[in-house]
Amino acid sequence: MTVIVLTNCPAGLRGFLTRWLLEISAGVFIGNPSARIRDVLWTEVQQYADQGRALLAHSTNNEQGFTFQTFDHTWHPVDHEGLTLIHRPNPGNATSADDREPKTGWSKASKRRRYGRP
């Protein structure tokens, strides 16, 4: 089983994938092509995705039963002792919530509740 998920990709790429896979939702394609066809499809996705992002997941013979690859995505697969995990970067910096100033425009009561100040 192969799953390809596209985000913000050209309509032509989606049309190309419908030749081999079934689009079950907007940008989500599933099917059971051979490994050679799957690799060709993934190469085409990487070439024509433009500013979009793509994710490929397919079944394989390992402990998890599947593997996945990402293209132009902030989350990346990482091998950890034989298991593939997803690495999600921290969007904020390392400062604690106490060091940050409350956002402007909130009520004083909301700021006290949020940051525990009297």
C-alpha positions in Angstrom: 0.0 0.0 0.0 1.3 3.5 -0.9 0.0 6.8 0.3 1.1 10.2 -1.0 -0.1 13.4 0.6 0.4 16.7 -1.2 0.0 20.2 0.3 0.0 23.3 -1.8 1.1 21.5 -5.0 0.1 22.3 -8.6 -3.1 20.8 -10.0 -1.1 19.2 -12.8 0.8 17.1 -10.3 -2.4 15.9 -8.8 -3.7 15.0 -12.2 -0.5 13.1 -13.0 -0.8 11.0 -9.7 -4.4 10.1 -10.5 -3.1 8.0 -13.4 -1.6 5.5 -10.9 -3.3 6.2 -7.6 -6.8 7.0 -6.3 -7.4 10.4 -4.8 -9.6 9.8 -1.8 -9.5 13.3 -0.5 -8.0 16.6 -1.7 -4.2 15.9 -2.0 -4.4 12.4 -0.5 -3.6 9.5 -2.9 -3.5 5.8 -2.2 -2.8 2.7 -4.3 -0.7 -0.3 -4.6 1.8 0.3 -7.4 5.0 -1.7 -7.8 8.2 -0.4 -6.1 9.6 0.8 -9.4 6.5 2.8 -10.2 6.3 4.2 -6.6 9.9 5.4 -7.0 9.2 7.1 -10.3 6.1 8.7 -8.9 8.0 10.0 -5.9 10.7 11.4 -8.2 8.1 13.2 -10.2 6.5 14.6 -7.0 9.8 16.0 -5.9 10.5 17.5 -9.3 7.1 19.2 -9.8 6.0 20.1 -6.2 7.2 23.7 -6.6 6.4 25.5 -3.3 4.4 22.6 -2.0 5.1 19.8 0.5 4.8 16.1 0.0 4.8 13.0 2.2 5.2 9.4 0.9 4.3 6.4 3.1 4.4 2.8 2.0 4.4 -0.6 3.4 7.7 -2.5 3.8 9.2 -5.4 5.7 10.4 -3.9 8.9 9.4 -3.7 12.6 6.8 -0.9 11.9 5.5 -2.4 8.7 5.8 0.8 6.8 8.3 3.6 6.0 7.9 7.2 4.9 9.7 10.0 3.2 9.1 13.8 3.2 9.8 16.5 0.7 10.2 20.2 1.7 8.6 19.5 5.0 9.6 20.9 8.4 9.0 17.5 10.0 11.7 14.9 9.1 11.9 11.2 9.6 14.7 10.1 12.0 16.0 6.6 12.6 16.1 5.8 16.3 17.3 2.3 17.1 15.7 0.7 14.1 12.4 2.6 14.4 11.6 5.6 12.2 10.3 8.5 14.2 9.2 12.0 13.1 11.3 14.9 14.3 9.3 18.1 14.8 11.4 21.2 15.3 10.6 23.5 18.2 8.8 26.5 16.7 9.7 28.8 19.6 13.0 29.6 21.2 14.2 28.1 24.5 12.9 30.8 26.8 10.4 29.8 29.4 6.9 31.2 29.6 7.9 33.4 32.6 10.5 35.3 30.5 8.1 36.2 27.7 6.0 39.3 27.9 2.2 38.8 27.5 0.8 39.7 24.1 -0.6 43.1 23.7 -4.3 43.5 23.4 -5.4 40.9 26.0 -7.3 42.0 29.0 -5.5 42.4 32.4 -7.5 39.5 33.9 -6.5 37.2 31.0 -2.8 38.2 31.4 -3.0 37.4 35.2 -4.6 34.1 34.6 -2.2 33.1 31.9 1.1 34.1 33.6 0.0 33.6 37.2 0.7 37.2 38.3 -1.4 38.9 41.0 
